[in-house]
Amino acid sequence: MTVLVFTLLIWIVSVIVGFLGALTGLGGGALIVPLLTLVFGVDLHYAMGASLVSVIATSSGAASAYLREGYTNLRLGMFLQIATTVGAVAGGFLVTRVSTQSIGIIFGAVLLYSAYLSGRDQPVRTIPARSDELAVKLKLNGSYPTEQGPQAYQVDHEIAGFGVMFVAGVLSSLLGIGSGALKVLGMDQVMKIPFKVSTTTSNFMIGVTAATGASLYLRAGYIEPRLTMPVMLGGLLGSMLGARVLARANPRILRLVFAVIIVVMGIEMIYNAVTGRL
């Protein structure tokens, strides 16, 4: 395989991954890292470095569209970003101290849980009868557009959600992903935010988290421009396309396809880690 063909294939794969990542709010890193390592034979640390840079571009492309359309809760995202950034610094400290096999097993487990989040039916949220006092003080409550007009919602359990975001930040740097799975989990299940708001706010947050981790990977020498460039450009294009689709289409089928793919990748990642092939 020539360098040109290799680069083109990675770019095409990154477009698809960015598209699916933007639709689900899980970020493309959950899929691009195992694809680079298992399919293209890229070293795990370099794959994670390229993924983090790509996540920055992916988040920027999708988040700008979501913010303009009124889905993203900007104040909530900035509040939770404090926890994810601190967690990302902690994860970056661990990345050179944890074995590749351990990272592979953790990554596989995160992929399997991401598949569960992506494939399940999403519950319809109702507005709580009582507004959370901290959410009111910080002005975290908001609304998002629907076919029937703006739908108000309230944010709950901010402190618990803050803790989940710290763990998400640690995993982001440690695994080279945006850790959108945990971010969506924290907002959707813990903080009781509507799913579309959770996914769009997650897309906004993962870029800042990934930027923190990417700076640490750059310092460690794990950012390879010839690999990072096609991954980043493909992810950016795919995320912008995904953002356009999410605003006016039901992504249920794509979510299921995404779930099936990352289940296979998760099992494969754990198998290769256990057998010492990473």
N, C-alpha and C positions, 0 to 999 in steps of 0.2 A: 504494500500500500504506500503510495507516494504521500508526501507532506501535504500537497494540495487536496488530495482526496480525503485524507485524515481530517484536515481542518474543515472541509466542507461537510463531512459527516457529523462532526461534533457540532457545527453551527446548526444543522438541520435538527438534530436531536435536542439542542438547547432551545430552539424555537418552540418545539412541541412541549418540552418540559415547562418552559416559561408560561405558555398558554394554559396548561393544566394547573400549574401552581397558582396563577392569578385567579382562576375560577374557584379554586377550593380554599384559598387563603392560607394554604399550608406552605407555600414557598416552593420554588423549584429545586432547592438544595436537597430535599428529601429524596429526589429521584436522580438528579444529575450526578451526585457523588458515586452511588453504586454503579451507574451506567459507565462512568469514566473508569472506575477501577475494575469492574467485572467484565465489561464488554471491550473496552479499549486498552486495558492493561496499564492504566496510569497509576503511579504511586499514590497511596491513600492520602498522604499529607498534601501533595500537590493538587489532587482532586478537590480536597476540602478548601484549599486556598483559592482555587479558581471559582469554586462554588460561592464562597463568601463575596468575592468581587461581583459575581453575577447577580447575587441576591440584592446588592446595592442598586444595580441598574434595574433589575426586575421590580423592586419595590418602588423606585422612582417613577417608572413608566406606568404602573398600575395605580399607585397612590394618587398621582396628580389627577387622573381621570375620576377616581372615586371621590376625591375631595371636591372636585368641581360639581359633581352630580349630587352631592349632599349626603352621601352614605357614611363617610368617615367621621368618627367622633374625635376631633383634633385635640381637645382638652384632655380627654381620657387617655389618648395615645401618648401625649407628652408626660402625663402623670405616671403612667405605667412604664414609660421608657427609662425612667430613673432606675427602676429595679432591673430591667433587662441589661442596661449598660453596665451596671455594677457586676451583674452576673457574668457578662461577657468578658470582663477583665479577669474575673476569677477563673473562668473556663480557659482563657488564653494562657494563664499561668500553669494550668494542668496539662495542656496539650503535649508538651515536650516531656512530661513526666509519667504519662500513661502509655502502656504498650499498644502497638497497632492492633494486636489481637483483641485486647479489651475494648478499644474504640470500635472495632468492627462488630463485636457482640452488642455493645450499647446501641450502636447505630441501627443494627438489625431490629432490636427491640423497639426503638423509636419508629422505625418504618412500619412495623406491624401495628403499632398503636395508631399511627397516622392513617393507615388503611382503615382501621375501625372507625375513626372519626370521619373519614371521607365517605365511607359507604353507608353509614347508618342514616335513618330518617331523622330529619331535624324537627324538634318540637316547636309548636307555635307559642310564642311568648305572650303573656298577658301582663298588663301594667300592674305592679304591686299596689296594694291599697295604701301603704304608708311609704313615704319617700325616705331614703336613707339620709341621715343628718349630715354625714361627711360629704356625700355626693352633692347635697344642696350647697354646702359651704364652698366646695371646689367647683361648682357649676358643671358637674360631669353629666347630668341628665341631658337628653337631647331628643331629636326626632329624625326620621329618615323618610324618603319619598316612597309612596306606594301608588297603585292605580287609583285608590280611593282618596288620595291626598296625603299630606304629611302624617306619619304615625309616631306619636310620642312614646318614649320609653324611659325607664328609670334604672339607674345603676345601683347594684347592691353588693355587699361584702367586698368592699374595696381592699381592705387589708389582706384578706385571703387571696384575692386576685393578684395583689402586689407580690406576695410570696411565690405564687405560681410563675409570675413573670421573671423573678430572680432565677429560678431553676431553668426557665426557658433560655435566659441569657447565658447561663453556664453551658448548657447543651449546644447553643449556637456556636460558641467558640471552640468547644471541645470536639464537635462533630463537623464543623464547617457548613452549617445549615442556618436558615433563618429561624428554625424551630417554631414555625407557624402552627404546628400541631398543638403544642402546649399553649401558645398564645390564644388560639381559637378556643381551646378547652377552658382556659381561665376565664375568658370573657363570656363564652356561651353557657357553660355549666355552672361556674362559680359565681360570676357577677350578673348572670341572668339577662344578658344583652341579646337582642335579636340577632339571628345568625348572619344576615347580610352585613350588619354593622360590625359584628365580630370579625368576619373575614376581611372586610375592607380596612378596618382599623389595624388588623394584624399585618396586612400588606404595607401599611404606612410605617409600622413599627419595625419590621424586620430589616429594613434598610439601615436604620441607625444602629441597631444591634450588630448587624453584619459588618458595618464600617469599623466598629470597635474591634471586632475579632480579626478583620482583614489587616488592620494595622499591626497587630501582634504576629500574624502569619508572615507579613512582609518583613518584619524585623527578624523572624526566624529563618527567612530565606525560602519560604514555601510558595511564593507567588511567581509563577512562570508565565511571562507575557504571551508567548506563542500558544499556550494552552488557554490562558485566561481570556484573551481577546475574542475568539469565536464563541466561547461559552457566554461571555458577557453580552455580545451583540445579539446572539440568538435569543438569549433569555429576555433581553429588553424588548425585542420585536414581539416575541410570544406573549409577554405580559401585557403589552399594549393592546394586542388583539383580544386577549382574555378579558381585559377590563371592559372592552366594548360589548362583548357577548354577555357578560354577567348582568349588565344593566337592563337588558331586554329579553333575556332567555332563561329558561330553567336548566341549570347545568347538571341535573340529576344523572343522566346517562354518562356524561364525562366524569362525574365524581366516582361512579361505579367502576369505570374503566381505569381511572387513576388508582383506585383502591386495589384492584386486581393486580395491576402492574407492580405496585410497591410491596404487596404481599410476597410476590415471587422474588423481588429484589431483596426484601428483608430476610427471607429464608436463605437465599443464596449468600447474602453477606454474613449471616451467622455461621453457616456451614463452612465458608472459606476462612473465617476467623478461627473457628475451632480446629480446623484441619491444618492451620498454619500457611494458607495460600495467599494471604494478604501481604 
